[in-house]
Amino acid sequence: MTTNRAFEIRSGYSHTLGANYDGEGVNFAIFSAHAERVELCLYDPSGEHEIARLELPEYTDEIWHGYVPKLQPGALYGYRVYGPYDPENGHRFNPNKLLIDPYARELVGDIQWNDAHFAYQLLHDDKDLTFDDQDSAPFTPKCRVIDPDEANWEDRQRPSIPWSNAIIYETHVKGFTQLNSAIPEPLRGTFEGMGHKASVDYIKSLGITSVELLPVHWFPDDQHLLDKGLKNFWGYNSLGFFAPATRYYGPKGIQGFRDMVRAFHDAGIEVILDVVYNHTAEGNELGPTLSFKGIDNFSYYRTMPDQHRYYINDTGTGNTVNTSHPRVLQMVMDSLRYWAESMHVDGFRFDLGTILGREPEGFDQRGGFFDAVTQDPVLAKLKLIGEPWDIGPGGYQVGGFPPGWGEWNDKYRDTVREYWKGDNVTNDFAARLLGSGDLYDLRGRRPWSSV
């Protein structure tokens, strides 16, 4: 049962997306080009009881928005979005599904998988062409409003290691810390354990200049893994592009991530994040409705040109994020800026990076995403590393990224393997050791472009 407890909602503003606290209340803004109505659902601290359901009163430039006076950081919320349920035309609105804010800075709780997470009737012969009216709220994480003042980086300098001096160490927060007896047990497997002196000192002793963390955006444990008694260890199935993975929280929560970054920076070590903006955890047309699908499926995802019920699957995961849409591109850029400015990370490695540069006509190193990053005064100064392939048409793009980018160089990997096997590849091996000039000696790109 819902009670509004006399919550007031005003028009607010549309220019800043997400839930933003200004000291006197919280402004909520969410993009949807095809929705007909959006409701903000507020929850008690347990996340189990809805205490208010407020219709966002304004719609400006495809942004639904409203301002709730006196609401404080820590407030829990989600959205219900109304519109056509018409999968054959790319629309999958279902207000019975509580949806995660794409801009949520923190999530509370885990997905408790249930049939209610699906917008259609799972056992019906017509599958996703049917409509399901079960409420998913009891089984869905809630978004939490955070206090922006907690992220204080005043007078903090980045290590800013030159590319030519960088030695990157790829690792996993839990995998690196879980069994280290030098780390206090409550901190093992957490951001705080990663930033513990025992971790930082060891990495420093190796001569490492930059630590690259495997995905730390919020991601769920997939149902098919849980059914086998397993969990998603690697994290390449993001759902919250602004929210840290709470499974890596220690006693300090989100502050533990910031403290980890500070610890590495104090040691002169950069922090790079492996990020997955190419797809989400919502899968294909038979996947769950957790966030983007229910907010504006047709805008957030690439669908088949003549069959909008189905998704373009350049990722092999069931869906592909539509970064050629300006608002979706804005979300990716806003996410990168958030991690760079509010979390103070020093760079990003882009999983299946070719997808981010794929426009409707194909991969374009001068496409919208690359142009947006290149002109950005913050992001352009960071370390940007692309995984230059995907399974889509023209997906192999080693050597095809723009100046300023590093690229995973599989030709280096393969040639080194061949050389050590005894194959007659001495000349190729020398070229790879010297920076693969055949791939990167273009437009002033330097040898460090080969990663």
N, C-alpha and C positions, 0 to 999 in steps of 0.2 A: 504494500500500500504506500502511496506517495503523499506526503504533506509538504506544502511549500514553506511553512514556517515564516511566512511573510518576507521571503527573499524578494528584493526589488531588482529589476533588470532594466537598464537604460540602453540607449542606442550604441554607445561606445564608438570604436573606430575600427577601420578595416586595414590600416596600413602596416600593422605588425601582426603576423599570424601566430597562432598558439594561445596559451594562457599566460598573460603578462600582468604581474603585480606591480602597482605603481605607488605603493605605500598607503593607499586609501581603499583599494579594491582591486578587482581582477577583470581585465578585458579578455574576452574570448573571441577568436576569429578563426574561421575555417573556410577553406576554398571548396566550392562545389558548383560547377557550371550548370548542372542538370537537376539539382535538388529542387523540391518544391517547398520544403520546410525543414528546419533543423531545430531539435530540442537539446538543450543542455541538461544533463542529469547530474545532480550533486548527491554525494554519499556521505554517510557518517564515517568517523575515523576507522571503523572496522572494514569499510568497503562493502558491507553486506546489506545495508539498508539505504534505500534511496530516500533522501530527505527533501528533495525539491526537483521539479521538472519545469524548466523555463524555456519558452520558445525564444530563440534568438530573434530580436525584433527588426533588424535591419539587414538589407542585402545590397551591397555596393560593389560594383565591378567584379561580380561573381564571388564575393566574399560575404559569408554570413557572419554577423557579429553582434555582440552585446556586452554590456559592462555591469558587473554585480558589485555594488558598493559594499564596503566593510568585509568582503570575503578576504581571507588571509592565506598566506603560504601554508601548505599542508593540506589544503582542501582537495578532496578526491572528486573526480568527475569522469564523464564519458559522454558520447553523443548518440542520438537517434536521428536518422536522416530519412526524410520522406521523399518519395519520387516514384517514377514508373519501375515496376519489375517487369522488364522486357529483355531477357537475355539475348534474343535474336537480333536486337538492335544495340546491344552492348550495355544495357542498364540493369543493375542488380540491386536496386534500393529495397530495403526491408527494415522498417522501423522497429521490428521486434528484436533486432540485433543491436546490442550495445557496442559502440564502435570506439576504438582507440584513436585519440587525436594524433595525426601524423606528426605534429609538432610537440607532443608531450615530452617534457624534459626528464620525467621520472615516471616509472610504472610501479604499481603496488600489486603484489600477488602474481600467481602463475595461471596460465590457461589450464582449466580443468576440463579436458576434452569431453564434449557432450554433443548429441545430435542437434542441440539448439544452436550450435555454432554455424550450422549450414543454413543458407537462405532457402533451400529447397528441401523437399521430403526425400530423405536418403533412400528409402526402400521403394519409392514409386518408380514405375517403369519409364516415366517421362523425365526422370532425373531432374536436372537443373531447370527444366521448363515449368516445374511445379513451384509452389510457394509454401513456405513453412512459417507458422505463426508462434512457434515456441520462443520464449524470452531467453536470450543468452546471457543476460546480466549476471546471474548468480555464478557463472562459470568463467567470467572474463575479467582480466586485470583492470584496475582502475588507474586513470592518469592522476598525477599529483602536481599541484601548483608548487613551484619552488620560489625561493627568495633570490633574486638576481644579485643582491648585495653579498651573498655568501661567497661568490666567486671574485675574490679580491686579488688581482695580480699586479697591483700598483708597485712600481719600482722593481718588478721581476723581469730579468732579461733572459732571452732564449740563448741556448748555447750557440746556435747558428753555425754549425760545423760546415766548412766548405765541402762541396760535393767531392772534390779531388782528394779530401782527407777522410771521407766517410767510410766507416766499417759498420755494416748493418747486421744486427743479430735478431733473427726472427724467432719469436717464442710465444708461448701460450700462458696466460695468467695462472690458470690452475695447474697445467702440466709442469710449469717451472717451479712452483712453490709448494705443491701439495705434500710432497714427501721430504721436504728440507727440514731436518730436525733443528737447524739453527734458527728457524723462524718460529715464534711462539705459535702453539697449536691453533688458537682461535683465528690467527691471521693467515694460516696456510690456505692456498686456493683463492685468495682475495687480492684486490688491488693493494690493500695495505701490506699484504705479504710480498707482493711484487715490489713495493717501494721500501721494504724493510732493508736495513743496513746490510744484512747478510746477502740479500739478492743484489743490491746495487754494487756492493764491494766486489762480489764475484764477477759480475759483468764488466766492471771497470778494470779488474785485473787481467781480463782477456784482451784489453786494448780496444774494446768496443766503443764507438762514438755515438751510435744510434740504435735504440732498441725498437723493434717493430713488433707490435702486439697483434696476434691474430684476433679476429673480430670480437669487439667488446660492445657493439650496439646491442640493444635488447633483442633477444631471440627466444622462441619457444622450444620446448622439447616436442618433436613431431609425434603424432599418435602412433604411427607404425613402429617407431623406436620404443616408445613406452610399452607397447604390446609385447615386445621382445625382452623387456626388462632393461632396456638401454636408454641413454640420453644423448642429446645433441652435444657432443664434446666440442666440435670445431666452431660452430656458430655461424656458418655461412648460409643463414636463412633469416635475415633481419626482418623485424617488424617495426621497431622504434628507432628511427635514424637520429634522434636527438637524445635518447635515453640510454644510460649505461646499463649493461647486463647486471641485474640485481643478484644473480647467482654468484657474482664476484664481489659482492659487498662484504665488508667486515663490520666491526662495531661502529665505525664512523659513517657508514652508508656512502652516499654520493661524495662526501668530503674525502673519503678514502682515495677516490680516483685523483682528486686534485693534489692531495698530499703525496701520492705516488709520483705524479709529474714533477712536483717540487723537489722530491728527493733525487730523482734522476737529473734534473736541471742543476741542482746544487753540486752534483758530481760531474757536471759538464757533459752529460749524456742527453741526446735528443730522444723524444718519444714520437714514434710514427704509428699510425693506426691502419690496420688492414680493414678496408671498408667495402661493403657490398650494397651498392646502389642499383645494381642491374636487375634485381628481382626481389620479391618479398615472400613471406611465409604463407601467403594465401593460395598458392598453387594455381591449378588450372580451373576450368569451368566447374569442376566437381569439388574444388577445394572449399575451405571455410570462408565465412565472411567475418573478418575481424577488424578491419579498418578501411583500407582504400577501396575495396570492392563495394562496400556499402555507402561510401561517401561520394564517389564519382568514378565508377569502374571505367567508363568510356574515356575519361581524361587521364587517369593515372596509369592505365595499362595500354600496351599496344595490342590491338585486336586484329584478326584477319580482315583484310580489306572488304571482302565480299561475304564474310560470315562472322559478324561481330560477336556472336555467341562464343567464339573460340579465340584463344590467345596466340599471338606470335610467341614462339618458344625458342628464342635465340640463346637461352641460358641453360636449357636442359632441365629446368626446375618446374616448368608449367606456365610461367608467365614472364613478361619482360616489362620493366618500368619504362614509361613513355617520356623519356627526358627531352624529346623534341617539343613537348607541350610547355609553354612558357611558365605556367604555374608549377608544374612538376619540376622543371629545371630550377625554378626559384627555390623549391623545397630542398633540393640537393645542395644548392649554393648556400642557403641559410643554414643547413646542417653543418656543412664544412666550416662556415664562419663561426658557428657556435662552438664547435670543438676546438677551433684555432684560437678564439678569443676568450670564451668563458672557461674552457678546459686547458688552454695553453699548449695544445699539442703542436708538434713541429713539422708534421707532414702526413701524407696519406699514400697508401698503396691501394690501387683501385682494382678490385676483383673483376675479371672479365671486362677490362676497360674498353675494349672495342665497342661495346654496347653504348657506352656514354657518348661516343663519337658517331654513332649511327643515326643519320637523318633518314627521312622516308626514301630518299633516292640512294642511300648507301652510306658507308663510312666516309667521314669528311673531317680531316684534321683541322679544318677551319670552320667546323660546325659550331652550333650554339654553345655546347658545354665547354669546348676548348676555348672559344672566344671569351666566354664569361670568366673562366679561371684566369686566363692570360691577362685580362684587364683589371682583375681584382687586386687592389693594393696590398691586401693581407695575404691572400692565398698564393699569389704569384711568387712570393718570397720564400715559401715553404718547399719542402721536398715533396715532389709529386712523382709517383711511380705507377706506371700502367702495366697491367697484365694484358699484353696486346693481342688477345685472341678471344673468340667465343665460337659457338657452333652455328652461327648464322651465316648467311651468304657473304662472302668476302671477309670472313671473320678473322683471318690470320693477317695481322698488321704489324709484325715485327719490323721496326725501322720506320713506321708510318706515323708515329705520334709527333706533335709539334715541338719546336725548340723549347727548351726549358724543362722538358720531361725526361725522367729516367724510364727505362723499359726493362721488364724481365726479358732476358735474351736467351731463348731456348737453344739458339744455334751455338752459343758458347757451351752450354751444358752438354749438348749432343756431341760436339766436336771433342770436348775434353774426354768424354766417355770413349769415343772411337780411338783417340790417341792412346789412352791407357790400355785399351784392348790390343794395341799393336797395329791398328789400321794405318795405312799410308796417307796420313792427313797432316803431315808436319807443317806444310805451308798454311793450311786452314787454321791449325792450332796456333800458329804464330799470329795470324790475323785476329783471332779471338782474344788472345792475351793482350794485344795492343789496342783493344777497344772496338773491334769490329767496324773499322772505317768504311767497309763496303756497305754497311747498314746505316751508320750514323754520321758520316762525314758530309753532311748536307745542311745548308742553311745555318752554318756556324755551330752545329751541335758538337759537343765535346765528348771525349772518350768515356766520361762518367755516365753518359746516356745509356751505356750498356750495364745493366744490373744483373 
